[in-house]
Amino acid sequence: MLNTQRFKVIKKLGSYLLLIISILIISEFTVALSDNVSAHNADFVFVEEPSLPPPAPYIKFNHIIAEDGLDDSHVKVLLQTADGYIWVATQSSLHRFDGYSFKQYTNDSEDETTISSGLFKDLEEDHSGNIWIASDFGLNMFDKNSDSFIHYVHDENDPESISGNVITSIFCDSQGVLWVSTSNSGLNSFSPEEGIFTHYRHSSETPGSISSDHVVSVIEDNEGNIWVGTNGGGLNKFDKNTGVFTSFTNDPGDPSSIGSDLIRTLFLDQDNNIWIGTYDKGLL
């Protein structure tokens, strides 16, 4: 009987010992396997697969048409003024949009305080909040206080009137001076306080004159220089202090010269670089 009990005890102790030995063997194997994997991983570079770009956000376009109060689907120019209104110039009239509805301004031949007729080509706001409208029948100023328009047209008997009636662009500089471009009638500077137009015309006999009378765009750089784009005469830099224009025109034999004399628009970026849109040579 004692031998039988002793045998059972020895058998149980043997089972415990076998279990302990198995655990030790498994632990050693796990450590060795882990070290082996780490060594192999050192020989490989794992590259993460590029993630797919996020889906484009949903954008809803609202269509504003005649039923909403816009009389003409041919929109020429847009301007947002300091008071938040959006001004829309079409081929036939001017509209003010307050975010809900349009107020329309049209020509009435029997009322001199209405906007002039003709095609509207540009809009600009001056430092006093007045809206200036370029048309091919002269220059218009919208007076917010009276809700009416003042017209500026060429008068052959008045040398201080605007130089021509086909206005191509308007630009208000840092000093509040308006620069009014015309088609084939040169460039005008205008101070609303003085009410006098100063003309800048091309003259082959006058060094330092503007290179062409067909002016299309005006900007001002950070140093206060006025840059003038012309259709046919290239680019001009105007020095306000000397009243002299420096012209930059295309030279086929000089690849570093301006690429085209047919300028359509000018833009000054935040780094004081001038971008030039042309009729025939793209962007310069």
FIKE-302527 format. One line per 8 residues: number of its first residue (from 0); for each residue x, y, z of C-alpha. Coordinates in steps of 0.2 Angstrom, whole numbers, padded with zeros to 4 digits. Layout:
<nodes>
NUM = X Y Z | ...
</nodes>
This chain:
<nodes>
0 = 0000 0000 0000 | 0014 0012 0004 | 0023 0008 -0012 | 0007 0012 -0022 | 0005 0029 -0013 | 0024 0033 -0015 | 0022 0029 -0034 | 0007 0041 -0035
8 = 0017 0055 -0027 | 0032 0052 -0038 | 0021 0052 -0053 | 0013 0068 -0048 | 0030 0076 -0045 | 0036 0070 -0062 | 0021 0078 -0070 | 0024 0095 -0062
16 = 0043 0094 -0067 | 0038 0090 -0085 | 0026 0105 -0085 | 0040 0117 -0078 | 0053 0110 -0091 | 0040 0113 -0105 | 0037 0131 -0100 | 0055 0135 -0099
24 = 0058 0127 -0117 | 0043 0137 -0124 | 0050 0153 -0116 | 0067 0151 -0124 | 0060 0147 -0141 | 0049 0163 -0140 | 0064 0174 -0136 | 0074 0166 -0150
32 = 0060 0168 -0162 | 0058 0187 -0158 | 0077 0190 -0160 | 0077 0181 -0176 | 0062 0192 -0183 | 0070 0208 -0177 | 0086 0204 -0186 | 0077 0200 -0202
40 = 0067 0216 -0200 | 0083 0226 -0200 | 0086 0220 -0217 | 0070 0227 -0224 | 0062 0244 -0227 | 0043 0244 -0225 | 0035 0256 -0236 | 0018 0262 -0232
48 = 0006 0261 -0246 | 0000 0279 -0252 | -0017 0283 -0245 | -0030 0288 -0257 | -0034 0307 -0258 | -0049 0312 -0249 | -0065 0314 -0259 | -0068 0331 -0266
56 = -0080 0342 -0256 | -0097 0344 -0262 | -0099 0361 -0270 | -0116 0368 -0274 | -0117 0381 -0288 | -0131 0394 -0286 | -0138 0400 -0303 | -0143 0418 -0304
64 = -0153 0422 -0319 | -0166 0434 -0326 | -0180 0427 -0314 | -0169 0433 -0300 | -0168 0451 -0306 | -0152 0450 -0317 | -0158 0457 -0334 | -0144 0451 -0344
72 = -0134 0434 -0344 | -0119 0443 -0352 | -0110 0448 -0336 | -0095 0459 -0339 | -0088 0465 -0323 | -0090 0461 -0304 | -0085 0472 -0289 | -0088 0470 -0270
80 = -0088 0487 -0262 | -0082 0491 -0244 | -0100 0491 -0238 | -0102 0473 -0244 | -0113 0475 -0259 | -0109 0466 -0275 | -0110 0476 -0291 | -0113 0468 -0307
88 = -0111 0476 -0324 | -0119 0468 -0339 | -0120 0474 -0357 | -0135 0484 -0354 | -0136 0490 -0336 | -0129 0490 -0318 | -0135 0480 -0304 | -0132 0481 -0285
96 = -0135 0464 -0276 | -0137 0464 -0257 | -0137 0445 -0255 | -0155 0443 -0257 | -0161 0454 -0272 | -0155 0465 -0286 | -0157 0484 -0288 | -0156 0489 -0306
104 = -0149 0505 -0314 | -0153 0508 -0332 | -0151 0523 -0344 | -0166 0535 -0346 | -0162 0547 -0360 | -0173 0560 -0352 | -0165 0559 -0335 | -0147 0565 -0334
112 = -0144 0558 -0317 | -0146 0540 -0323 | -0132 0529 -0329 | -0126 0532 -0347 | -0130 0520 -0361 | -0117 0508 -0369 | -0106 0494 -0364 | -0099 0494 -0347
120 = -0081 0488 -0346 | -0075 0491 -0328 | -0080 0495 -0310 | -0069 0503 -0297 | -0072 0510 -0279 | -0063 0526 -0274 | -0057 0530 -0256 | -0073 0540 -0253
128 = -0084 0525 -0257 | -0090 0531 -0274 | -0092 0519 -0288 | -0084 0523 -0305 | -0091 0514 -0321 | -0081 0513 -0337 | -0092 0513 -0353 | -0090 0517 -0371
136 = -0100 0533 -0369 | -0089 0540 -0356 | -0085 0539 -0337 | -0099 0537 -0324 | -0098 0541 -0305 | -0112 0533 -0294 | -0115 0544 -0279 | -0122 0533 -0265
144 = -0129 0548 -0255 | -0140 0554 -0269 | -0142 0537 -0278 | -0138 0545 -0294 | -0125 0546 -0307 | -0113 0560 -0313 | -0106 0559 -0331 | -0089 0564 -0337
152 = -0088 0565 -0356 | -0075 0572 -0368 | -0078 0590 -0373 | -0067 0597 -0387 | -0068 0614 -0380 | -0063 0609 -0363 | -0044 0604 -0362 | -0047 0598 -0344
160 = -0061 0586 -0349 | -0058 0567 -0351 | -0048 0563 -0366 | -0060 0551 -0374 | -0077 0543 -0371 | -0072 0524 -0374 | -0066 0519 -0357 | -0057 0503 -0355
168 = -0052 0502 -0337 | -0051 0512 -0321 | -0039 0511 -0307 | -0038 0520 -0290 | -0020 0522 -0283 | -0014 0523 -0265 | -0016 0542 -0265 | -0034 0542 -0271
176 = -0030 0547 -0289 | -0040 0539 -0303 | -0031 0532 -0318 | -0044 0531 -0333 | -0038 0521 -0348 | -0046 0524 -0365 | -0046 0516 -0382 | -0035 0527 -0393
184 = -0036 0542 -0382 | -0022 0539 -0370 | -0022 0539 -0351 | -0030 0551 -0339 | -0027 0554 -0321 | -0041 0562 -0311 | -0043 0569 -0294 | -0061 0569 -0289
192 = -0058 0584 -0277 | -0051 0595 -0291 | -0062 0589 -0305 | -0048 0590 -0318 | -0042 0577 -0330 | -0023 0577 -0335 | -0020 0568 -0351 | -0005 0557 -0356
200 = -0004 0555 -0375 | 0009 0546 -0386 | 0020 0558 -0396 | 0034 0552 -0407 | 0042 0569 -0404 | 0041 0569 -0386 | 0054 0557 -0377 | 0047 0549 -0361
208 = 0029 0550 -0368 | 0017 0535 -0366 | 0021 0522 -0379 | 0003 0520 -0386 | -0014 0529 -0384 | -0023 0512 -0383 | -0022 0509 -0364 | -0030 0494 -0357
216 = -0024 0491 -0339 | -0016 0501 -0325 | -0008 0495 -0308 | 0003 0503 -0294 | 0018 0494 -0287 | 0024 0495 -0269 | 0035 0509 -0272 | 0021 0520 -0279
224 = 0026 0518 -0298 | 0011 0517 -0310 | 0012 0503 -0323 | 0002 0505 -0339 | -0002 0491 -0351 | -0006 0495 -0369 | -0012 0486 -0384 | 0002 0488 -0396
232 = 0014 0498 -0386 | 0020 0486 -0373 | 0022 0490 -0355 | 0025 0507 -0348 | 0032 0513 -0331 | 0026 0530 -0325 | 0036 0540 -0313 | 0025 0552 -0304
240 = 0039 0563 -0298 | 0046 0566 -0316 | 0031 0563 -0326 | 0041 0552 -0338 | 0036 0535 -0345 | 0049 0521 -0348 | 0043 0509 -0361 | 0046 0490 -0362
248 = 0043 0483 -0379 | 0046 0467 -0388 | 0063 0465 -0396 | 0063 0449 -0407 | 0082 0449 -0406 | 0082 0449 -0387 | 0074 0434 -0378 | 0075 0444 -0361
256 = 0063 0458 -0368 | 0045 0458 -0365 | 0036 0444 -0374 | 0022 0454 -0382 | 0017 0472 -0385 | -0001 0467 -0385 | -0006 0468 -0367 | -0023 0463 -0360
264 = -0021 0465 -0341 | -0009 0468 -0327 | -0009 0461 -0310 | 0003 0464 -0295 | 0005 0450 -0282 | 0009 0451 -0264 | 0028 0449 -0268 | 0027 0465 -0279
272 = 0029 0454 -0295 | 0020 0460 -0310 | 0010 0448 -0320 | 0006 0452 -0338 | -0008 0444 -0348 | -0006 0446 -0367 | -0017 0444 -0382 | -0005 0433 -0391
280 = 0009 0426 -0380 | 0000 0420 -0365 | 0006 0425 -0347 | 0022 0434 -0344
</nodes>
